[in-house]
Amino acid sequence: MPYGAQFFTAETQMDRQFTEHLNKYYGDVIICIRDADSILICGPGEAKLELQKRLIHERVSGKIAAIETLDKITDRQLTAKVREYFQQQPV
């Protein structure tokens, strides 16, 4: 019986571990960007909205310049996108 109580207990434990890992990850990201003057959040999925929620909770949301949806791009393309975005912003 693959879906017995033991399966659900293991799944619940895995979910809890994943949530703890994700909370630590977002916490580490926020520590790294807390002192930034301006934050551009971009990416393909829902993680950018979760980061925004956590920045609001941590009272860092006033530094969010924009949130943009981007599909898969290379590191060079991302760097160019960020540079272009901030060069267009008034000082």
PyMOL CGO cylinders between C-alpha atoms (Angstrom):
from pymol import cmd
from pymol.cgo import CYLINDER

trace = [
    CYLINDER, 0.00, 0.00, 0.00, 2.03, 3.01, -1.25, 0.3, 1, 1, 1, 1, 1, 1,
    CYLINDER, 2.03, 3.01, -1.25, -0.30, 5.67, 0.18, 0.3, 1, 1, 1, 1, 1, 1,
    CYLINDER, -0.30, 5.67, 0.18, -0.52, 4.62, 3.83, 0.3, 1, 1, 1, 1, 1, 1,
    CYLINDER, -0.52, 4.62, 3.83, -0.05, 6.82, 6.89, 0.3, 1, 1, 1, 1, 1, 1,
    CYLINDER, -0.05, 6.82, 6.89, 3.71, 6.37, 6.69, 0.3, 1, 1, 1, 1, 1, 1,
    CYLINDER, 3.71, 6.37, 6.69, 3.74, 7.87, 3.16, 0.3, 1, 1, 1, 1, 1, 1,
    CYLINDER, 3.74, 7.87, 3.16, 1.80, 10.96, 4.26, 0.3, 1, 1, 1, 1, 1, 1,
    CYLINDER, 1.80, 10.96, 4.26, 4.01, 11.43, 7.32, 0.3, 1, 1, 1, 1, 1, 1,
    CYLINDER, 4.01, 11.43, 7.32, 7.12, 11.33, 5.13, 0.3, 1, 1, 1, 1, 1, 1,
    CYLINDER, 7.12, 11.33, 5.13, 5.51, 13.71, 2.63, 0.3, 1, 1, 1, 1, 1, 1,
    CYLINDER, 5.51, 13.71, 2.63, 4.54, 16.12, 5.42, 0.3, 1, 1, 1, 1, 1, 1,
    CYLINDER, 4.54, 16.12, 5.42, 8.08, 16.01, 6.78, 0.3, 1, 1, 1, 1, 1, 1,
    CYLINDER, 8.08, 16.01, 6.78, 9.50, 16.69, 3.30, 0.3, 1, 1, 1, 1, 1, 1,
    CYLINDER, 9.50, 16.69, 3.30, 7.08, 19.62, 2.87, 0.3, 1, 1, 1, 1, 1, 1,
    CYLINDER, 7.08, 19.62, 2.87, 8.13, 21.02, 6.25, 0.3, 1, 1, 1, 1, 1, 1,
    CYLINDER, 8.13, 21.02, 6.25, 11.83, 20.69, 5.37, 0.3, 1, 1, 1, 1, 1, 1,
    CYLINDER, 11.83, 20.69, 5.37, 11.27, 22.37, 2.01, 0.3, 1, 1, 1, 1, 1, 1,
    CYLINDER, 11.27, 22.37, 2.01, 9.39, 25.25, 3.67, 0.3, 1, 1, 1, 1, 1, 1,
    CYLINDER, 9.39, 25.25, 3.67, 12.18, 25.69, 6.23, 0.3, 1, 1, 1, 1, 1, 1,
    CYLINDER, 12.18, 25.69, 6.23, 14.78, 25.67, 3.46, 0.3, 1, 1, 1, 1, 1, 1,
    CYLINDER, 14.78, 25.67, 3.46, 12.79, 28.22, 1.45, 0.3, 1, 1, 1, 1, 1, 1,
    CYLINDER, 12.79, 28.22, 1.45, 12.35, 30.48, 4.48, 0.3, 1, 1, 1, 1, 1, 1,
    CYLINDER, 12.35, 30.48, 4.48, 16.10, 30.39, 5.13, 0.3, 1, 1, 1, 1, 1, 1,
    CYLINDER, 16.10, 30.39, 5.13, 16.81, 31.09, 1.45, 0.3, 1, 1, 1, 1, 1, 1,
    CYLINDER, 16.81, 31.09, 1.45, 14.52, 34.15, 1.33, 0.3, 1, 1, 1, 1, 1, 1,
    CYLINDER, 14.52, 34.15, 1.33, 15.93, 35.33, 4.65, 0.3, 1, 1, 1, 1, 1, 1,
    CYLINDER, 15.93, 35.33, 4.65, 19.47, 35.10, 3.26, 0.3, 1, 1, 1, 1, 1, 1,
    CYLINDER, 19.47, 35.10, 3.26, 18.46, 36.97, 0.11, 0.3, 1, 1, 1, 1, 1, 1,
    CYLINDER, 18.46, 36.97, 0.11, 16.84, 39.74, 2.16, 0.3, 1, 1, 1, 1, 1, 1,
    CYLINDER, 16.84, 39.74, 2.16, 19.97, 40.07, 4.30, 0.3, 1, 1, 1, 1, 1, 1,
    CYLINDER, 19.97, 40.07, 4.30, 22.02, 40.54, 1.11, 0.3, 1, 1, 1, 1, 1, 1,
    CYLINDER, 22.02, 40.54, 1.11, 19.74, 43.17, -0.45, 0.3, 1, 1, 1, 1, 1, 1,
    CYLINDER, 19.74, 43.17, -0.45, 18.46, 44.99, 2.66, 0.3, 1, 1, 1, 1, 1, 1,
    CYLINDER, 18.46, 44.99, 2.66, 20.97, 47.86, 2.26, 0.3, 1, 1, 1, 1, 1, 1,
    CYLINDER, 20.97, 47.86, 2.26, 20.42, 48.27, -1.49, 0.3, 1, 1, 1, 1, 1, 1,
    CYLINDER, 20.42, 48.27, -1.49, 19.24, 51.67, -2.66, 0.3, 1, 1, 1, 1, 1, 1,
    CYLINDER, 19.24, 51.67, -2.66, 16.90, 50.10, -5.20, 0.3, 1, 1, 1, 1, 1, 1,
    CYLINDER, 16.90, 50.10, -5.20, 15.77, 46.54, -5.99, 0.3, 1, 1, 1, 1, 1, 1,
    CYLINDER, 15.77, 46.54, -5.99, 14.70, 45.16, -9.38, 0.3, 1, 1, 1, 1, 1, 1,
    CYLINDER, 14.70, 45.16, -9.38, 12.96, 41.81, -8.97, 0.3, 1, 1, 1, 1, 1, 1,
    CYLINDER, 12.96, 41.81, -8.97, 12.69, 39.71, -12.11, 0.3, 1, 1, 1, 1, 1, 1,
    CYLINDER, 12.69, 39.71, -12.11, 12.24, 36.12, -13.14, 0.3, 1, 1, 1, 1, 1, 1,
    CYLINDER, 12.24, 36.12, -13.14, 9.94, 33.66, -14.86, 0.3, 1, 1, 1, 1, 1, 1,
    CYLINDER, 9.94, 33.66, -14.86, 7.80, 32.30, -12.03, 0.3, 1, 1, 1, 1, 1, 1,
    CYLINDER, 7.80, 32.30, -12.03, 5.96, 33.08, -8.83, 0.3, 1, 1, 1, 1, 1, 1,
    CYLINDER, 5.96, 33.08, -8.83, 9.10, 33.37, -6.68, 0.3, 1, 1, 1, 1, 1, 1,
    CYLINDER, 9.10, 33.37, -6.68, 9.40, 37.07, -7.47, 0.3, 1, 1, 1, 1, 1, 1,
    CYLINDER, 9.40, 37.07, -7.47, 5.97, 37.68, -5.94, 0.3, 1, 1, 1, 1, 1, 1,
    CYLINDER, 5.97, 37.68, -5.94, 6.86, 35.62, -2.88, 0.3, 1, 1, 1, 1, 1, 1,
    CYLINDER, 6.86, 35.62, -2.88, 10.04, 37.69, -2.48, 0.3, 1, 1, 1, 1, 1, 1,
    CYLINDER, 10.04, 37.69, -2.48, 7.96, 40.85, -2.77, 0.3, 1, 1, 1, 1, 1, 1,
    CYLINDER, 7.96, 40.85, -2.77, 5.63, 39.62, 0.00, 0.3, 1, 1, 1, 1, 1, 1,
    CYLINDER, 5.63, 39.62, 0.00, 8.58, 38.86, 2.23, 0.3, 1, 1, 1, 1, 1, 1,
    CYLINDER, 8.58, 38.86, 2.23, 10.15, 42.25, 1.53, 0.3, 1, 1, 1, 1, 1, 1,
    CYLINDER, 10.15, 42.25, 1.53, 6.87, 43.89, 2.52, 0.3, 1, 1, 1, 1, 1, 1,
    CYLINDER, 6.87, 43.89, 2.52, 6.81, 41.81, 5.72, 0.3, 1, 1, 1, 1, 1, 1,
    CYLINDER, 6.81, 41.81, 5.72, 10.43, 42.82, 6.48, 0.3, 1, 1, 1, 1, 1, 1,
    CYLINDER, 10.43, 42.82, 6.48, 9.61, 46.48, 5.72, 0.3, 1, 1, 1, 1, 1, 1,
    CYLINDER, 9.61, 46.48, 5.72, 12.06, 46.67, 2.82, 0.3, 1, 1, 1, 1, 1, 1,
    CYLINDER, 12.06, 46.67, 2.82, 9.43, 46.98, 0.08, 0.3, 1, 1, 1, 1, 1, 1,
    CYLINDER, 9.43, 46.98, 0.08, 9.98, 50.73, -0.37, 0.3, 1, 1, 1, 1, 1, 1,
    CYLINDER, 9.98, 50.73, -0.37, 13.22, 49.90, -2.15, 0.3, 1, 1, 1, 1, 1, 1,
    CYLINDER, 13.22, 49.90, -2.15, 11.52, 47.82, -4.88, 0.3, 1, 1, 1, 1, 1, 1,
    CYLINDER, 11.52, 47.82, -4.88, 12.04, 49.69, -8.16, 0.3, 1, 1, 1, 1, 1, 1,
    CYLINDER, 12.04, 49.69, -8.16, 10.06, 47.23, -10.28, 0.3, 1, 1, 1, 1, 1, 1,
    CYLINDER, 10.06, 47.23, -10.28, 8.97, 43.63, -10.67, 0.3, 1, 1, 1, 1, 1, 1,
    CYLINDER, 8.97, 43.63, -10.67, 9.33, 42.18, -14.16, 0.3, 1, 1, 1, 1, 1, 1,
    CYLINDER, 9.33, 42.18, -14.16, 8.54, 38.81, -15.65, 0.3, 1, 1, 1, 1, 1, 1,
    CYLINDER, 8.54, 38.81, -15.65, 11.42, 37.40, -17.69, 0.3, 1, 1, 1, 1, 1, 1,
    CYLINDER, 11.42, 37.40, -17.69, 11.70, 34.04, -19.38, 0.3, 1, 1, 1, 1, 1, 1,
    CYLINDER, 11.70, 34.04, -19.38, 14.93, 32.07, -19.42, 0.3, 1, 1, 1, 1, 1, 1,
    CYLINDER, 14.93, 32.07, -19.42, 17.86, 34.36, -20.06, 0.3, 1, 1, 1, 1, 1, 1,
    CYLINDER, 17.86, 34.36, -20.06, 21.61, 34.08, -19.70, 0.3, 1, 1, 1, 1, 1, 1,
    CYLINDER, 21.61, 34.08, -19.70, 23.60, 35.81, -16.97, 0.3, 1, 1, 1, 1, 1, 1,
    CYLINDER, 23.60, 35.81, -16.97, 24.89, 38.28, -19.56, 0.3, 1, 1, 1, 1, 1, 1,
    CYLINDER, 24.89, 38.28, -19.56, 21.37, 39.08, -20.74, 0.3, 1, 1, 1, 1, 1, 1,
    CYLINDER, 21.37, 39.08, -20.74, 20.25, 39.59, -17.14, 0.3, 1, 1, 1, 1, 1, 1,
    CYLINDER, 20.25, 39.59, -17.14, 23.19, 41.88, -16.44, 0.3, 1, 1, 1, 1, 1, 1,
    CYLINDER, 23.19, 41.88, -16.44, 22.41, 43.91, -19.56, 0.3, 1, 1, 1, 1, 1, 1,
    CYLINDER, 22.41, 43.91, -19.56, 18.71, 44.11, -18.59, 0.3, 1, 1, 1, 1, 1, 1,
    CYLINDER, 18.71, 44.11, -18.59, 19.52, 45.39, -15.09, 0.3, 1, 1, 1, 1, 1, 1,
    CYLINDER, 19.52, 45.39, -15.09, 22.08, 47.87, -16.39, 0.3, 1, 1, 1, 1, 1, 1,
    CYLINDER, 22.08, 47.87, -16.39, 19.63, 49.14, -19.01, 0.3, 1, 1, 1, 1, 1, 1,
    CYLINDER, 19.63, 49.14, -19.01, 16.81, 49.44, -16.47, 0.3, 1, 1, 1, 1, 1, 1,
    CYLINDER, 16.81, 49.44, -16.47, 18.80, 51.48, -13.98, 0.3, 1, 1, 1, 1, 1, 1,
    CYLINDER, 18.80, 51.48, -13.98, 20.45, 53.68, -16.62, 0.3, 1, 1, 1, 1, 1, 1,
    CYLINDER, 20.45, 53.68, -16.62, 16.98, 54.75, -17.78, 0.3, 1, 1, 1, 1, 1, 1,
    CYLINDER, 16.98, 54.75, -17.78, 15.87, 55.72, -14.26, 0.3, 1, 1, 1, 1, 1, 1,
    CYLINDER, 15.87, 55.72, -14.26, 16.13, 59.36, -13.19, 0.3, 1, 1, 1, 1, 1, 1,
    CYLINDER, 16.13, 59.36, -13.19, 18.78, 60.06, -10.58, 0.3, 1, 1, 1, 1, 1, 1,
]
cmd.load_cgo(trace, "trace")
